[in-house]
Amino acid sequence: MKRFVALISLTGEKRRGSCLNRQLGLVARAKAGDADAFQMLIHQEKANLYKMAFVYTRNEEDALEIFQETVYKALLSISTLKEEQYFTTWLTRILINSALAYLARKRKVISLSKDMIENVRDTGSVRLEERIDLLEAMEELEEKYVTVLLLRFYKDYSVKQIAETLDCPEGTVKTNIHRGLTLLKKKLKGEYFDERKNSCL
């Protein structure tokens, strides 16, 4: 039985390695100007990109516009991508920046979808009771907190990955996750208060 489990694990690792190598090959080709390779990369990422954009906007048309803007910006700048293994992180950063810029232009209030809420898990340090209405509370958080919570719980990014995506120190990420969750709890208790913006976003 142990041998069988080990074999399955090894097979899974080989498949993941094969997928990674395939993506790296596509990224290299896309950087060299291969439009088909770029299209294949976007096809692999489009579902996650659109879902993330929709979480920010709660509007299909706005989410689609952000997605299209992200793809366009990525196409223009993919030749500048230095580390091919970080393509997904790089693309996610473009989407986040595009979403925040779009929201600033439209002056829209962020409203998170139920899909994100269903993916929120216990962090081990802060536990939010299931009976709490997270959806309404999240709508009043600042964008910097929404972004880190979104990446941490919706995308399941580590603190290091979030820091790389947002191009800010890991300490800032940890602080914003903690403050975001703290503000969320206080909001749910009727004690929500505004905080000054920090330098992460």
MOCORFEN-V571170 format. One record per pair of residues at least 12 apart in sequence whose C-alpha atoms are under 10 Angstrom apart, sorted by sequence separation. I is the first residue (numbers start at 1). J is the second residue. If there is no record, write none. Layout:
i	j
I	J
I	J
This chain:
i	j
25	37
26	38
51	63
53	65
54	66
78	90
118	130
150	162
158	170
159	171
161	173
162	174
183	195
26	39
27	40
50	63
51	64
53	66
54	67
74	87
78	91
149	162
159	172
160	173
23	37
26	40
27	41
49	63
50	64
52	66
53	67
120	134
148	162
151	165
159	173
160	174
26	41
49	64
50	65
52	67
147	162
148	163
158	173
159	174
50	66
51	67
74	90
117	133
118	134
179	195
23	40
24	41
49	66
50	67
53	70
74	91
117	134
148	165
23	41
49	67
50	68
73	91
116	134
117	135
148	166
159	177
49	68
116	135
147	166
47	67
50	70
71	91
74	94
114	134
23	44
46	67
49	70
70	91
73	94
74	95
114	135
117	138
152	173
46	68
49	71
70	92
73	95
112	134
113	135
144	166
176	198
70	93
71	94
112	135
70	94
71	95
111	135
112	136
149	173
176	200
46	71
69	94
70	95
73	98
111	136
112	137
113	138
148	173
152	177
69	95
70	96
111	137
112	138
113	139
147	173
148	174
151	177
172	198
67	94
68	95
70	97
111	138
112	139
148	175
149	176
150	177
172	199
173	200
66	94
67	95
70	98
110	138
111	139
145	173
148	176
149	177
172	200
42	71
66	95
69	98
70	99
110	139
111	140
120	149
123	152
144	173
147	176
148	177
149	178
66	96
68	98
69	99
109	139
110	140
111	141
120	150
123	153
145	175
146	176
147	177
148	178
66	97
67	98
109	140
110	141
119	150
121	152
122	153
145	176
146	177
149	180
168	199
169	200
39	71
42	74
66	98
67	99
109	141
110	142
120	152
121	153
144	176
145	177
148	180
149	181
168	200
38	71
42	75
65	98
66	99
69	102
109	142
110	143
116	149
117	150
120	153
121	154
144	177
145	178
147	180
167	200
168	201
65	99
66	100
109	143
112	146
116	150
119	153
120	154
145	179
146	180
166	200
167	201
66	101
111	146
118	153
119	154
121	156
145	180
146	181
166	201
38	74
39	75
63	99
66	102
110	146
117	153
118	154
119	155
120	156
144	180
145	181
38	75
62	99
65	102
66	103
116	153
117	154
119	156
143	180
163	200
112	150
116	154
142	180
145	183
49	88
63	102
115	154
116	155
141	180
145	184
35	75
38	78
52	92
56	96
62	102
103	143
141	181
62	103
142	183
33	75
49	91
53	95
57	99
138	180
141	183
45	88
49	92
52	95
53	96
56	99
57	100
100	143
138	181
140	183
141	184
31	75
44	88
48	92
52	96
55	99
56	100
62	106
100	144
140	184
30	75
33	78
50	95
53	98
54	99
57	102
138	183
139	184
31	77
32	78
33	79
41	87
42	88
45	91
49	95
53	99
56	102
57	103
137	183
138	184
141	187
31	78
32	79
41	88
45	92
49	96
52	99
53	100
56	103
100	147
137	184
140	187
30	78
31	79
136	184
137	185
30	79
31	80
42	91
137	186
138	187
28	78
29	79
31	81
134	184
137	187
138	188
27	78
28	79
31	82
57	108
58	109
96	147
134	185
136	187
137	188
141	192
27	79
56	108
57	109
58	110
59	111
126	178
136	188
140	192
141	193
142	194
148	200
28	81
31	84
56	109
57	110
58	111
125	178
128	181
132	185
134	187
137	190
140	193
141	194
142	195
144	197
27	81
56	110
57	111
58	112
59	113
127	181
134	188
140	194
141	195
142	196
143	197
144	198
147	201
28	83
55	110
56	111
57	112
58	113
96	151
126	181
133	188
137	192
142	197
144	199
145	200
27	83
28	84
54	110
55	111
56	112
57	113
125	181
126	182
128	184
129	185
132	188
144	200
145	201
27	84
28	85
54	111
55	112
56	113
128	185
132	189
144	201
26	84
27	85
54	112
55	113
127	185
143	201
24	83
25	84
27	86
54	113
55	114
92	151
126	185
24	84
25	85
27	87
52	112
55	115
128	188
23	84
24	85
52	113
55	116
23	85
24	86
51	113
24	87
21	85
23	87
51	115
52	116
20	85
23	88
51	116
89	157
93	162
96	165
97	166
92	162
96	166
93	164
94	165
89	161
93	165
94	166
89	162
92	165
93	166
90	164
91	165
92	166
93	167
86	161
89	164
90	165
89	165
90	166
88	165
89	166
86	164
86	165
56	139
56	143
56	146
55	146
56	147
56	150
52	147
55	150
52	150
52	151
55	154
100	201
52	154
51	154
52	155
97	201
48	155
